[in-house]
Amino acid sequence: MISPTFDEEGKNKNTGKIIPLYPLTYQLSQNTIRQIIENGLKLVEGNLKETLPQYILEEYNLRNRNEAIKSIHFPKDFEDFEYARKRLVFEELLGMQLALLSLKNKNTVESTGIAFPKDIKMSDVINELPFRLTKAQLRVLEEIDSDMEKDKPMNRLLQGDVGSRKNSCSNCCSI
């Protein structure tokens, strides 16, 4: 046997349950890292401040932060691990969404864009195209035209099927 795992009789520290595996560094063993994590969790047990309001925890069936942190490292079973993971992933993604929303709002409030004159219309360019635009394409271009007349930065993602040969001009060339 190479590196067998065992426990003293009557103890289940390394056997008979889900055991976390951590990335190893500086020649530390799994047992050493597990012990460090366990000691750290004992120090903060019950003292981690909840970051999510109670109504969100209830609405999304999430564990409290203290339980989630403990269960992500030392779960009782796989269901316990999944509940902990769900909570921590939810919190991380919510934090990222709120940060991005804050940046967007800051950019919208503090930044000014270039307001183009109202007498310049996209219809001049559209009429020169060798094909007809769909109603959806015309609607989006009108929205863009309207946004360009404002002094706020435009924040858009315009999608399309480039090179799909869905739109073609009367000369049978793809656009």
N, C-alpha and C positions, 0 to 999 in steps of 0.2 A: 504494500500500500504506500502511496505517495501522499503526504500531507493529510492524514485522516482527521476528521472532525469528531470530537467526542465531548462528553460532559461528565462531570462527577455524578455518581448515582443519586437520583432524586432531584437533580437540577436540570433545567431545560434552557440553558443560556444560549447554546449554539445548535441545538437539535430539537426536533419535534414542533417547529413553528416556522413561520416565514422569516427568513434571515436576510437583511439588506446586504447588498454588495455595492461597495463604493469604489470609485477609481483610486488606485493606489499611487502614492507618491513618496519619495524620500525613504523608500524601503520600509514603510509602515505596513503592518499586517491588517487584514480585515478585522481581526479581533480588536486590535488597538484602536482603529478608527471607530468601530462600533461602540467601544467603551467610551471614547471621547464624546461621541454623539449622545449616548445614553446619559453621561454625566452632565452635558450641556442641557439636555431636555429636563433633567431633574432640577437644575438651577432656575429655569424659566417656567417650569410647569405651573399653569394656571395664571401666569402673570403677563402673558402676551395680550396686548391691547387688541380688541376686536376692531377690524377696519370696515366691516360691512354692517349696514343697518339691519336690525332684527327683521323688518318686513322683507328684505331681500333674502335673508337666510331662510325664512319660512316659505316664501314664494317659489324659490328654486330648490328647496329641500337640501340645504347645505349645512354642513357641520360648522361648529364654531371654530375659530382659528386655533385655539389651544389643542383641541381634539385632532384637528386635521394635521397639524405639525407632528404630533406624537404618532399618529397612525400612518403617516407617510413613511416614517422611519421604522416603526415597529408595529405593523398591523396585526390584528388578531387573526384575520383571515383575508382572503382576496376581496371580498365585498367591502370590508373595512378599508382596505387599500384604495379601492375604486372610489368610495365616498370621499376619502381624504384628497385623492388626486383631483376629483371633480371640483372640490372646493378651492384648492390652490390654483388650478388652471383658470377657473372662473375669476378669481381675484386678480390674477396676473393679466388676463385679457381685458377685464373691466378697467384696470389701471391704465393699460396702454390706450384703450379707446378714449378714456377721459383725458389723458395727456394729449392725444392727437386732436381731440375736439377743442381743448384749451388753446393749442397752437393755432388751429384754424381760426378760432374766434379772435385771438390776438392779431393774427395776420389780417383778418377782415376789418377789425376796428382801427388798427394803427396804420395799415398800409393804404395807399391810394394807388389806383390804377390809372391807365390812360383812357380818358373818355374821348372816343372818336366822335367827330361831328355827325349829327343826325342826317345830314344830306347825303352821306356816303352810304349806299345800300348794296347789299350783297346781290340783289337782283340783277345788277349790271354784269356781275361775273357769272351768275347762274345762266343768264340768257346767252352767254358766249359758249357754254358747254355744248359739245357735239352729241349729247344724250339728255334724256329727261331724268330728273330726280324723282324719287318716290315721295309720297306724301310725308312719310316719317322723316326723310332726309330734309325736305323743305321745312318741316316743323322745327327740327333741331337747328337748322341754319337761321331761322327767324329768332329762336331763343338766343343763339349766339350773338346775332345782330343786336338784339335788345340789350344783352349784357355788355356789349362793347360800348354802348352809349353811356354807361354808368361809370363813375369814377372809382368804383371798387374793383379789386382784382377778380378776374374770372377764375373759377375753380371747376374745371370740367374734365371729364374723360369721354372722348368721342371714339366710339368703336365702329368698326366696319369690316366687311369681308374684302380685303385687298387682294386683287388678283384672282378672285373666285369665278370670273367670267359671267357673273350674274348680270352685270350692266354692260351693255355693248352699244356702240354707236351704229348708225345706219350703214357704215362701210364695213361692218363685221369685224372690227378690231376690238380687242378687249380693253376696257378702261379700268 
